[in-house]
Amino acid sequence: MKYEKWLKNKELEYLEDTLHFGGMNVIDLAERYGTPVYIINEQLLRKRYKELKSLLDNTYKKNEIHYAVKANSNLSVLSILNSEGASFDCSSVGEIHACFKAGIKPEKIFYTGNMFTNEDFKYAIENNVRINLDSVSQISRLARMYDGLDNKKQTFSVRFNPEFGAGHHPHTITGGRNIKFGILEEQMVEAYSLARELGFETFGTHMHIGSGIIDAQDYQKATEKYLSTITRVSETLGISFDFVDFGGGLGIPYRPDQDPLDLQAYNNIVIDQFKTLVNRGTIGEPTLKIEPGRYIAGEASVLITQINTIKNNGYKLFAGVNAGFNTLVRPTMYGSYHHIVPCVKTNGSNILSYDIVGPICESGDVLGKERGITELKEGDYLAVLDAGAYGFTMSSPYNSRPRPAEILINMGNSYLVRKAESYDDLLELQKIPDYLK
Ligand SMILES: *Cc1c(COP(=O)(O)O)cnc(C)c1O
């Protein structure tokens, strides 16, 4: 794919040599709101959601897309997707709480935690949020939590670990025998059988194999094993499923030489196989669910940062910026690539190699290594692309640097949707015991 088209797919383009995102001049936004700043593009969020929705609608009508809240839990992002009719996948009580704040109804939420506490269970039961278990031992513990409460037992489901995983980094591969998630094939019949004995009457299933999958083929083996395993559960126990959830993981093209995920291939590998199974009539007529986070939110934000220091130490050129791994941790934590572009396009032909580095006191604080860019100056703005998923949500106040603002852009307007933290915000919860004063 040509570079201009690759950018355009992310609603980025240079107009009169200035970078525009969703049609808006990012330098104007940087000057108005200060930097670093995350810019969230409402129309692109909606577009990515709709792409997936129409893919599913065209193949299997009875479907739900659960947006994975952990990718980007900004309340405006949740509200936008709620208005599109999305459902939500939460990994913690905190994320459920955020969904409620955004006006999302409990029946729209699915709680796939892991290492659940009884407090987690209690919160979910009392708030009518469906829980997706992660261990056989949790089944009887969950059943006991209903004792003394008036709430009716929800649809039972447990996460299946197909022992085939995929993802952009070992930390984000969630299928495999040595991996903490879900239960293995051998325990699946036992789990559903136990659940039925304990009074659960309706059933669903779940699998999520990893995050950042750009080759749809990576879903093949896991999908086959998932479908054959749930067929066995269904045939052995004579139960049908209300839903079959295939998890998320759909990747985005972070590198200019990557094409977007082939949605048609994803459809052929995952959805078609599921449809074939449903047509055989053994598992009932379940709702098809998927849980994309990155695919919907990733490309919908850019992070704008300003260069404060150009350093040539005689060996290497550094462009020092005001965003570091406190602002965006993916490059440091996973070695992830984020494409970084200047906000003003220079037409010079002299390409220099810069390490783009943040202000944190660690040598690992590198947003981009050896990037070929035309000459940069102190004061220039850079855009770090595809920062919308696992960007702000994984940021931290390390080095006592307040987290940046998030702004939303839509149809030529911009809105501050999260203020930048202040130094006082960072200290607000601390207390010095009297004897130390
Ligand atoms: C993280 C996660 C997702 C979303 O993953 P993406 O790669 O962002 O699509 C979906 N389901 C579960 C259970 C997850 O933990």
The ligand as an ORCA input file, in Angstrom:
! r2SCAN-3c Opt
* xyz 0 1
  C      -7.618     -7.567     26.011
  C      -8.787     -8.400     25.706
  C      -9.544     -8.179     24.546
  C      -9.168     -7.138     23.526
  O      -7.982     -7.392     22.878
  P      -7.596     -6.529     21.592
  O      -6.319     -7.114     21.138
  O      -7.457     -5.118     22.023
  O      -8.699     -6.711     20.607
  C     -10.658     -8.949     24.350
  N     -11.027     -9.910     25.227
  C     -10.334    -10.154     26.348
  C     -10.798    -11.201     27.287
  C      -9.190     -9.418     26.622
  O      -8.497     -9.662     27.742
*
